[in-house]
């Protein structure tokens, strides 16, 4: 049975990774810059949506 992946990262690391991926992709494929930027924007849009929010874990606020 194939195991599912579990990704573990905080919001800052996610944003750093997306920023880096975006820039590396544009550097490699400058002719596709608009498509790359749209794709990254769509990824961020999904990750901050209610759909993805249901999958997140949050640190408990200290009281």
CORJOKA-V204270 format. One record per backbone hydrogen bond with DSSP energy under -1.0 kcal/mol. CO is the residue of the C=O (numbers start at 1). NH is the residue of the N-H. Records with the same first field share a line. If there is no record, write none. Layout:
# CORJOKA-V204270
CO: NH + NH
This chain:
# CORJOKA-V204270
10: 14
11: 15
12: 16
13: 17
14: 18
15: 19
16: 20
17: 21
18: 22
19: 23
20: 24
21: 25
22: 26
23: 27
24: 28
25: 29
29: 32
30: 33
32: 36
33: 37
34: 38
35: 39
36: 40
37: 41
38: 42
39: 43
40: 44
41: 45
42: 46
43: 47
44: 48
46: 49
49: 53
50: 54
52: 55
53: 56
